[in-house]
Amino acid sequence: MVAERLVHIVDDVPALAQRRPGDHLTMLVVLEGFLDAGNAAGLAAAHLLGQQHPDRGGAVVATFEVDEFHDYRARRPPVTFARDHYESWEAPRLVVRLLRDAGGDPYLLLHGPEPDNRWEAFARAVREVVERFGVTRTVSLGSVPMAVPHTRPIAVTHHANNPDLITEESLWSSELRVPGSAQALLEVRLGEWGHDALGYVAHIPHYLAQLDFPRASAVLLERVERGGRLTLDLEELRTAAGARELEITTYLANTPDVEEVVASLERQYDTFARAESSGANLLAEDQPLPTGEEIGQQFEQFLAGLADEPGPPEPPGTTDPTGPTDPTGRTDPEEDTP
């Protein structure tokens, strides 16, 4: 079977062998790349790994053949050049780790770069992991840029291949055609093979899409606690979120032009929040918004000045928020992804 060649699974995992019949086992899926605006999912995975005691979890229990999935020319791994020779090659890794939550219960984390190719083969390889370890629920995390202000609650799109797993009302009222991802295909295929899968996608202010946004990470993991039936310690992540919010607030207070950009998004958000709650026409009181390029240019100096950023990033995104939107940040369904 192709999956046998693409993933190597540890045969003896005592922590999982001790499970009793009927015990649930959740596997989280966090893939770097397309669905990770604000590094929200990546920060969530890093937080979970950082919570592990060396004696309690973090061991690799499955390794994927990354050479079969990774496009090295599109995403070149870093290598150190030391005076007159190369060393310290940082090869990409796509692995499954055994972790434990705050209550000591085991769960799995599949993390690494999203495969650039062979998504069907990747899905079959993940199926091998699910069936070998008896995973009862797979939960994926992601985030996308949206025309929303950072001063309002973070909206989250909840999706699943089994309607019984949906615990929140959908933010979307119609069918959308959106760019595909390995996570999306995996959810579809697992459903066809009889395995439950669900996921959460946080909506990130698109002017902060290239900045670490830990508040969204905390929101995602709060959903994971419910949907993945885990108990997680989020204190450090919330502390980091508070520090980042303070940096943004301080910058806005000293930059009136940028502050007005955010205020425009707030007015648009609030207008449609009121309209939706009252059942009024969502196109009422439409207000013009700055373009994504305009917002990105105005925030470029801010992003470049943050201590943990290596340098000024490219202007974030090309989302055009000039059309009607609503409290969740939805614009043209053809342009946004849930």
GUBALO-799722 format. One record per residue (C-alpha): residue number from 1; y, z, x. Coordinates in Angstrom, 1 decimal, padded with zeros to 4 digits. Layout:
// GUBALO-799722
<nr NUM, c2 Y, c3 Z, c1 X>
...
// end
This chain:
// GUBALO-799722
<nr 1, c2 000.0, c3 000.0, c1 000.0>
<nr 2, c2 003.5, c3 -000.9, c1 001.3>
<nr 3, c2 004.8, c3 002.6, c1 000.7>
<nr 4, c2 002.1, c3 004.1, c1 003.0>
<nr 5, c2 003.7, c3 002.2, c1 005.9>
<nr 6, c2 007.3, c3 003.0, c1 005.0>
<nr 7, c2 007.1, c3 006.7, c1 004.7>
<nr 8, c2 005.2, c3 009.3, c1 006.7>
<nr 9, c2 004.4, c3 012.5, c1 004.8>
<nr 10, c2 003.4, c3 015.8, c1 006.3>
<nr 11, c2 -000.1, c3 016.7, c1 005.0>
<nr 12, c2 000.0, c3 020.5, c1 005.2>
<nr 13, c2 003.1, c3 022.1, c1 003.6>
<nr 14, c2 002.0, c3 025.7, c1 002.9>
<nr 15, c2 005.1, c3 026.6, c1 000.8>
<nr 16, c2 004.3, c3 023.8, c1 -001.6>
<nr 17, c2 000.5, c3 024.4, c1 -001.5>
<nr 18, c2 001.1, c3 027.9, c1 -002.9>
<nr 19, c2 002.7, c3 026.6, c1 -006.1>
<nr 20, c2 001.0, c3 027.6, c1 -009.3>
<nr 21, c2 000.1, c3 025.1, c1 -012.1>
<nr 22, c2 003.2, c3 024.6, c1 -014.2>
<nr 23, c2 005.7, c3 025.4, c1 -011.4>
<nr 24, c2 008.6, c3 023.0, c1 -011.2>
<nr 25, c2 009.7, c3 021.3, c1 -008.1>
<nr 26, c2 013.1, c3 019.6, c1 -007.8>
<nr 27, c2 014.0, c3 016.9, c1 -005.3>
<nr 28, c2 017.7, c3 016.2, c1 -004.7>
<nr 29, c2 018.7, c3 012.7, c1 -003.4>
<nr 30, c2 021.9, c3 012.2, c1 -001.4>
<nr 31, c2 022.3, c3 008.8, c1 000.2>
<nr 32, c2 025.3, c3 008.2, c1 002.4>
<nr 33, c2 027.5, c3 005.1, c1 001.8>
<nr 34, c2 028.4, c3 003.4, c1 -001.5>
<nr 35, c2 028.3, c3 006.3, c1 -003.9>
<nr 36, c2 030.2, c3 008.9, c1 -001.9>
<nr 37, c2 033.9, c3 008.8, c1 -002.5>
<nr 38, c2 035.6, c3 011.9, c1 -001.0>
<nr 39, c2 032.3, c3 012.6, c1 000.9>
<nr 40, c2 031.5, c3 014.7, c1 -002.2>
<nr 41, c2 027.7, c3 014.2, c1 -002.1>
<nr 42, c2 027.6, c3 014.3, c1 001.7>
<nr 43, c2 029.4, c3 017.6, c1 001.8>
<nr 44, c2 027.1, c3 019.0, c1 -000.9>
<nr 45, c2 024.1, c3 018.1, c1 001.2>
<nr 46, c2 025.6, c3 019.6, c1 004.4>
<nr 47, c2 026.4, c3 022.8, c1 002.5>
<nr 48, c2 022.8, c3 023.1, c1 001.3>
<nr 49, c2 021.4, c3 022.5, c1 004.8>
<nr 50, c2 023.9, c3 025.1, c1 006.2>
<nr 51, c2 022.7, c3 027.7, c1 003.7>
<nr 52, c2 019.1, c3 027.6, c1 005.1>
<nr 53, c2 017.9, c3 030.4, c1 007.2>
<nr 54, c2 015.9, c3 029.1, c1 010.2>
<nr 55, c2 012.8, c3 030.9, c1 009.0>
<nr 56, c2 013.1, c3 029.9, c1 005.4>
<nr 57, c2 013.6, c3 026.2, c1 005.2>
<nr 58, c2 014.9, c3 023.0, c1 006.5>
<nr 59, c2 011.7, c3 021.6, c1 007.9>
<nr 60, c2 011.2, c3 017.8, c1 007.6>
<nr 61, c2 008.2, c3 017.1, c1 005.3>
<nr 62, c2 008.6, c3 013.3, c1 005.0>
<nr 63, c2 010.2, c3 010.6, c1 007.2>
<nr 64, c2 011.0, c3 007.1, c1 006.2>
<nr 65, c2 010.8, c3 004.1, c1 008.6>
<nr 66, c2 014.5, c3 003.7, c1 008.8>
<nr 67, c2 014.2, c3 000.4, c1 010.8>
<nr 68, c2 012.8, c3 -001.2, c1 007.7>
<nr 69, c2 015.9, c3 -000.3, c1 005.7>
<nr 70, c2 018.9, c3 000.0, c1 008.0>
<nr 71, c2 021.3, c3 -002.9, c1 008.9>
<nr 72, c2 022.3, c3 -001.8, c1 012.4>
<nr 73, c2 025.0, c3 -004.5, c1 012.7>
<nr 74, c2 026.7, c3 -003.4, c1 009.5>
<nr 75, c2 026.5, c3 000.3, c1 010.3>
<nr 76, c2 026.3, c3 000.7, c1 014.1>
<nr 77, c2 025.0, c3 004.1, c1 015.2>
<nr 78, c2 027.2, c3 005.8, c1 017.9>
<nr 79, c2 025.9, c3 006.0, c1 021.4>
<nr 80, c2 027.5, c3 007.9, c1 024.3>
<nr 81, c2 028.5, c3 006.1, c1 027.5>
<nr 82, c2 028.6, c3 008.6, c1 030.3>
<nr 83, c2 030.5, c3 007.1, c1 033.3>
<nr 84, c2 028.0, c3 004.5, c1 034.3>
<nr 85, c2 025.1, c3 004.6, c1 031.7>
<nr 86, c2 024.3, c3 005.0, c1 028.0>
<nr 87, c2 022.8, c3 008.1, c1 026.6>
<nr 88, c2 022.5, c3 010.2, c1 023.5>
<nr 89, c2 021.6, c3 007.5, c1 021.0>
<nr 90, c2 022.3, c3 008.9, c1 017.5>
<nr 91, c2 019.6, c3 007.1, c1 015.5>
<nr 92, c2 020.0, c3 007.1, c1 011.7>
<nr 93, c2 017.5, c3 009.3, c1 009.9>
<nr 94, c2 016.2, c3 009.1, c1 006.3>
<nr 95, c2 014.1, c3 012.2, c1 005.7>
<nr 96, c2 013.0, c3 014.7, c1 003.1>
<nr 97, c2 013.4, c3 018.4, c1 003.9>
<nr 98, c2 011.9, c3 021.4, c1 002.4>
<nr 99, c2 014.7, c3 023.9, c1 001.4>
<nr 100, c2 014.9, c3 027.2, c1 -000.5>
<nr 101, c2 017.6, c3 028.1, c1 -003.0>
<nr 102, c2 019.3, c3 031.5, c1 -003.2>
<nr 103, c2 016.4, c3 032.9, c1 -005.1>
<nr 104, c2 013.9, c3 031.8, c1 -002.5>
<nr 105, c2 012.4, c3 029.0, c1 -004.7>
<nr 106, c2 011.5, c3 025.8, c1 -002.8>
<nr 107, c2 013.0, c3 022.4, c1 -003.4>
<nr 108, c2 013.3, c3 019.1, c1 -001.6>
<nr 109, c2 016.3, c3 017.2, c1 -000.2>
<nr 110, c2 016.1, c3 013.5, c1 000.5>
<nr 111, c2 019.1, c3 012.6, c1 002.6>
<nr 112, c2 020.3, c3 009.9, c1 005.0>
<nr 113, c2 022.0, c3 006.5, c1 004.9>
<nr 114, c2 021.4, c3 004.4, c1 001.7>
<nr 115, c2 019.0, c3 001.6, c1 002.5>
<nr 116, c2 020.8, c3 -001.7, c1 003.2>
<nr 117, c2 017.8, c3 -003.7, c1 002.0>
<nr 118, c2 014.3, c3 -003.5, c1 000.6>
<nr 119, c2 015.3, c3 -001.2, c1 -002.3>
<nr 120, c2 012.1, c3 -001.9, c1 -004.3>
<nr 121, c2 010.0, c3 -000.9, c1 -001.2>
<nr 122, c2 012.2, c3 002.2, c1 -000.8>
<nr 123, c2 011.6, c3 003.2, c1 -004.4>
<nr 124, c2 007.8, c3 002.8, c1 -004.0>
<nr 125, c2 008.0, c3 005.0, c1 -000.8>
<nr 126, c2 009.9, c3 007.7, c1 -002.7>
<nr 127, c2 007.3, c3 007.5, c1 -005.4>
<nr 128, c2 004.7, c3 008.4, c1 -002.7>
<nr 129, c2 006.7, c3 011.5, c1 -001.9>
<nr 130, c2 007.1, c3 012.5, c1 -005.6>
<nr 131, c2 003.4, c3 012.2, c1 -006.3>
<nr 132, c2 002.2, c3 013.7, c1 -003.1>
<nr 133, c2 004.3, c3 016.9, c1 -003.5>
<nr 134, c2 004.2, c3 017.0, c1 -007.3>
<nr 135, c2 008.0, c3 016.7, c1 -007.8>
<nr 136, c2 008.7, c3 017.4, c1 -011.4>
<nr 137, c2 012.4, c3 016.3, c1 -011.4>
<nr 138, c2 014.5, c3 014.1, c1 -009.1>
<nr 139, c2 018.2, c3 014.6, c1 -009.1>
<nr 140, c2 020.7, c3 012.3, c1 -007.4>
<nr 141, c2 024.3, c3 013.0, c1 -006.5>
<nr 142, c2 027.2, c3 010.6, c1 -006.1>
<nr 143, c2 030.9, c3 010.1, c1 -006.5>
<nr 144, c2 033.3, c3 007.2, c1 -007.2>
<nr 145, c2 037.0, c3 006.7, c1 -007.0>
<nr 146, c2 038.9, c3 006.8, c1 -010.3>
<nr 147, c2 042.6, c3 006.7, c1 -011.4>
<nr 148, c2 042.8, c3 010.5, c1 -012.0>
<nr 149, c2 045.0, c3 013.2, c1 -010.6>
<nr 150, c2 043.5, c3 015.9, c1 -008.3>
<nr 151, c2 045.3, c3 018.5, c1 -010.4>
<nr 152, c2 043.1, c3 018.1, c1 -013.4>
<nr 153, c2 039.4, c3 019.0, c1 -014.0>
<nr 154, c2 036.9, c3 016.8, c1 -012.2>
<nr 155, c2 035.0, c3 014.6, c1 -014.7>
<nr 156, c2 031.3, c3 014.0, c1 -014.1>
<nr 157, c2 029.1, c3 011.2, c1 -015.4>
<nr 158, c2 025.6, c3 012.5, c1 -016.2>
<nr 159, c2 022.8, c3 010.0, c1 -016.4>
<nr 160, c2 019.0, c3 010.2, c1 -016.7>
<nr 161, c2 015.9, c3 008.1, c1 -017.4>
<nr 162, c2 014.8, c3 010.5, c1 -020.1>
<nr 163, c2 017.2, c3 011.3, c1 -022.9>
<nr 164, c2 015.8, c3 014.9, c1 -023.1>
<nr 165, c2 017.4, c3 015.5, c1 -019.7>
<nr 166, c2 020.9, c3 014.7, c1 -020.8>
<nr 167, c2 022.8, c3 017.9, c1 -021.4>
<nr 168, c2 026.4, c3 016.5, c1 -021.6>
<nr 169, c2 028.1, c3 014.1, c1 -023.9>
<nr 170, c2 028.6, c3 010.7, c1 -022.2>
<nr 171, c2 032.0, c3 009.8, c1 -021.0>
<nr 172, c2 031.3, c3 006.2, c1 -021.8>
<nr 173, c2 031.3, c3 004.7, c1 -025.2>
<nr 174, c2 030.0, c3 001.2, c1 -024.4>
<nr 175, c2 027.7, c3 -000.7, c1 -022.1>
<nr 176, c2 029.0, c3 -001.3, c1 -018.6>
<nr 177, c2 028.0, c3 -003.8, c1 -015.9>
<nr 178, c2 028.4, c3 -002.0, c1 -012.5>
<nr 179, c2 027.4, c3 -002.7, c1 -008.9>
<nr 180, c2 023.9, c3 -001.5, c1 -008.2>
<nr 181, c2 022.7, c3 001.2, c1 -005.8>
<nr 182, c2 019.5, c3 002.4, c1 -004.3>
<nr 183, c2 019.9, c3 005.6, c1 -006.4>
<nr 184, c2 020.3, c3 003.6, c1 -009.6>
<nr 185, c2 017.2, c3 001.5, c1 -009.0>
<nr 186, c2 015.2, c3 004.6, c1 -008.0>
<nr 187, c2 016.0, c3 006.3, c1 -011.3>
<nr 188, c2 014.9, c3 003.2, c1 -013.2>
<nr 189, c2 011.7, c3 002.8, c1 -011.4>
<nr 190, c2 010.7, c3 006.5, c1 -011.5>
<nr 191, c2 011.2, c3 006.3, c1 -015.2>
<nr 192, c2 008.9, c3 003.3, c1 -015.5>
<nr 193, c2 006.3, c3 005.3, c1 -013.4>
<nr 194, c2 006.5, c3 008.3, c1 -015.7>
<nr 195, c2 008.6, c3 010.6, c1 -013.5>
<nr 196, c2 011.8, c3 012.3, c1 -014.7>
<nr 197, c2 015.0, c3 011.5, c1 -012.8>
<nr 198, c2 018.6, c3 012.3, c1 -013.5>
<nr 199, c2 021.9, c3 012.3, c1 -011.6>
<nr 200, c2 025.5, c3 013.3, c1 -011.5>
<nr 201, c2 028.5, c3 011.2, c1 -010.4>
<nr 202, c2 031.8, c3 012.9, c1 -009.8>
<nr 203, c2 035.1, c3 011.1, c1 -010.4>
<nr 204, c2 037.3, c3 011.4, c1 -007.3>
<nr 205, c2 041.1, c3 010.7, c1 -007.3>
<nr 206, c2 041.2, c3 007.3, c1 -005.7>
<nr 207, c2 044.1, c3 008.2, c1 -003.4>
<nr 208, c2 041.8, c3 010.9, c1 -001.8>
<nr 209, c2 038.6, c3 008.7, c1 -001.7>
<nr 210, c2 038.6, c3 008.7, c1 002.1>
<nr 211, c2 039.3, c3 012.4, c1 002.5>
<nr 212, c2 036.7, c3 015.2, c1 002.3>
<nr 213, c2 037.1, c3 016.6, c1 -001.2>
<nr 214, c2 034.9, c3 019.8, c1 -001.3>
<nr 215, c2 036.0, c3 020.7, c1 -004.9>
<nr 216, c2 034.0, c3 017.8, c1 -006.1>
<nr 217, c2 031.0, c3 018.9, c1 -004.1>
<nr 218, c2 031.1, c3 022.3, c1 -005.7>
<nr 219, c2 031.3, c3 020.7, c1 -009.2>
<nr 220, c2 028.3, c3 018.5, c1 -008.4>
<nr 221, c2 026.2, c3 021.4, c1 -007.2>
<nr 222, c2 027.2, c3 023.4, c1 -010.3>
<nr 223, c2 025.6, c3 020.6, c1 -012.3>
<nr 224, c2 022.5, c3 020.7, c1 -010.0>
<nr 225, c2 022.0, c3 024.4, c1 -010.8>
<nr 226, c2 021.6, c3 023.5, c1 -014.4>
<nr 227, c2 019.9, c3 020.1, c1 -014.3>
<nr 228, c2 017.8, c3 020.9, c1 -011.2>
<nr 229, c2 017.0, c3 024.5, c1 -012.3>
<nr 230, c2 018.1, c3 025.9, c1 -008.9>
<nr 231, c2 020.2, c3 029.0, c1 -007.9>
<nr 232, c2 022.8, c3 028.0, c1 -005.3>
<nr 233, c2 025.3, c3 030.0, c1 -003.3>
<nr 234, c2 028.6, c3 028.0, c1 -003.5>
<nr 235, c2 031.0, c3 030.6, c1 -002.1>
<nr 236, c2 031.7, c3 028.8, c1 001.3>
<nr 237, c2 032.1, c3 025.5, c1 -000.4>
<nr 238, c2 034.6, c3 026.9, c1 -002.9>
<nr 239, c2 036.5, c3 028.5, c1 -000.1>
<nr 240, c2 036.8, c3 025.1, c1 001.7>
<nr 241, c2 037.9, c3 023.6, c1 -001.6>
<nr 242, c2 040.7, c3 026.1, c1 -001.9>
<nr 243, c2 041.9, c3 025.4, c1 001.6>
<nr 244, c2 041.9, c3 021.7, c1 001.0>
<nr 245, c2 043.8, c3 022.1, c1 -002.3>
<nr 246, c2 046.4, c3 024.2, c1 -000.4>
<nr 247, c2 046.9, c3 021.4, c1 002.1>
<nr 248, c2 047.4, c3 018.8, c1 -000.6>
<nr 249, c2 049.8, c3 021.1, c1 -002.6>
<nr 250, c2 051.9, c3 021.8, c1 000.6>
<nr 251, c2 052.2, c3 018.2, c1 001.4>
<nr 252, c2 053.2, c3 017.2, c1 -002.1>
<nr 253, c2 055.9, c3 019.9, c1 -002.2>
<nr 254, c2 057.5, c3 018.4, c1 000.9>
<nr 255, c2 057.1, c3 014.7, c1 -000.2>
<nr 256, c2 058.9, c3 014.1, c1 -003.5>
<nr 257, c2 058.0, c3 010.4, c1 -003.6>
<nr 258, c2 054.3, c3 011.1, c1 -003.4>
<nr 259, c2 054.6, c3 014.0, c1 -005.8>
<nr 260, c2 056.0, c3 011.7, c1 -008.4>
<nr 261, c2 053.0, c3 009.3, c1 -008.0>
<nr 262, c2 050.7, c3 012.2, c1 -008.8>
<nr 263, c2 052.9, c3 013.3, c1 -011.7>
<nr 264, c2 052.6, c3 009.8, c1 -013.2>
<nr 265, c2 048.8, c3 010.1, c1 -013.1>
<nr 266, c2 049.1, c3 013.6, c1 -014.7>
<nr 267, c2 051.2, c3 012.2, c1 -017.6>
<nr 268, c2 048.8, c3 009.4, c1 -018.2>
<nr 269, c2 045.8, c3 011.8, c1 -018.1>
<nr 270, c2 047.4, c3 014.2, c1 -020.5>
<nr 271, c2 048.6, c3 011.5, c1 -022.9>
<nr 272, c2 045.1, c3 010.3, c1 -023.4>
<nr 273, c2 043.5, c3 013.7, c1 -023.4>
<nr 274, c2 045.7, c3 014.6, c1 -026.4>
<nr 275, c2 045.0, c3 011.3, c1 -028.0>
<nr 276, c2 041.2, c3 011.6, c1 -027.6>
<nr 277, c2 041.1, c3 015.2, c1 -028.8>
<nr 278, c2 043.1, c3 014.2, c1 -032.0>
<nr 279, c2 041.2, c3 011.0, c1 -032.6>
<nr 280, c2 044.4, c3 008.9, c1 -032.2>
<nr 281, c2 044.6, c3 005.5, c1 -030.7>
<nr 282, c2 044.0, c3 005.8, c1 -026.9>
<nr 283, c2 046.5, c3 003.0, c1 -026.3>
<nr 284, c2 049.3, c3 005.1, c1 -027.7>
<nr 285, c2 052.3, c3 006.0, c1 -025.5>
<nr 286, c2 051.0, c3 003.9, c1 -022.6>
<nr 287, c2 052.8, c3 004.6, c1 -019.4>
<nr 288, c2 052.9, c3 002.4, c1 -016.3>
<nr 289, c2 051.1, c3 003.7, c1 -013.2>
<nr 290, c2 051.4, c3 002.8, c1 -009.5>
<nr 291, c2 048.8, c3 000.5, c1 -008.1>
<nr 292, c2 046.0, c3 001.8, c1 -005.9>
<nr 293, c2 047.5, c3 000.1, c1 -002.9>
<nr 294, c2 050.8, c3 001.8, c1 -003.5>
<nr 295, c2 049.2, c3 005.2, c1 -003.8>
<nr 296, c2 047.1, c3 004.6, c1 -000.7>
<nr 297, c2 050.1, c3 003.7, c1 001.4>
<nr 298, c2 052.0, c3 006.8, c1 000.3>
<nr 299, c2 049.1, c3 009.1, c1 001.1>
<nr 300, c2 048.3, c3 007.4, c1 004.5>
<nr 301, c2 050.6, c3 009.7, c1 006.4>
<nr 302, c2 049.1, c3 012.7, c1 004.6>
<nr 303, c2 045.5, c3 011.8, c1 005.4>
<nr 304, c2 046.4, c3 011.1, c1 009.0>
<nr 305, c2 048.0, c3 014.5, c1 009.5>
<nr 306, c2 045.0, c3 016.6, c1 008.4>
<nr 307, c2 043.5, c3 018.5, c1 011.3>
<nr 308, c2 039.9, c3 017.5, c1 010.6>
<nr 309, c2 040.5, c3 013.8, c1 010.4>
<nr 310, c2 040.2, c3 011.7, c1 013.6>
<nr 311, c2 043.0, c3 009.3, c1 012.7>
<nr 312, c2 044.6, c3 007.4, c1 009.8>
<nr 313, c2 042.0, c3 005.8, c1 007.6>
<nr 314, c2 042.2, c3 002.5, c1 005.9>
<nr 315, c2 044.2, c3 002.6, c1 002.6>
<nr 316, c2 041.7, c3 003.9, c1 000.1>
<nr 317, c2 040.2, c3 001.5, c1 -002.4>
<nr 318, c2 041.8, c3 -001.3, c1 -004.4>
<nr 319, c2 041.3, c3 000.2, c1 -007.8>
<nr 320, c2 044.1, c3 -001.0, c1 -010.1>
<nr 321, c2 045.1, c3 001.8, c1 -012.5>
<nr 322, c2 047.9, c3 -000.2, c1 -014.2>
<nr 323, c2 045.8, c3 -000.8, c1 -017.3>
<nr 324, c2 045.0, c3 001.7, c1 -020.0>
<nr 325, c2 043.0, c3 004.7, c1 -018.9>
<nr 326, c2 041.8, c3 007.9, c1 -020.5>
<nr 327, c2 041.3, c3 011.6, c1 -019.4>
<nr 328, c2 038.1, c3 010.7, c1 -017.4>
<nr 329, c2 039.9, c3 008.1, c1 -015.4>
<nr 330, c2 038.2, c3 005.1, c1 -017.0>
<nr 331, c2 040.0, c3 001.8, c1 -016.6>
<nr 332, c2 038.5, c3 -001.7, c1 -017.0>
<nr 333, c2 034.7, c3 -001.2, c1 -017.5>
<nr 334, c2 034.2, c3 -004.3, c1 -015.3>
<nr 335, c2 035.9, c3 -002.6, c1 -012.3>
<nr 336, c2 034.7, c3 001.0, c1 -012.4>
<nr 337, c2 031.3, c3 002.5, c1 -011.8>
<nr 338, c2 030.1, c3 005.6, c1 -013.5>
// end
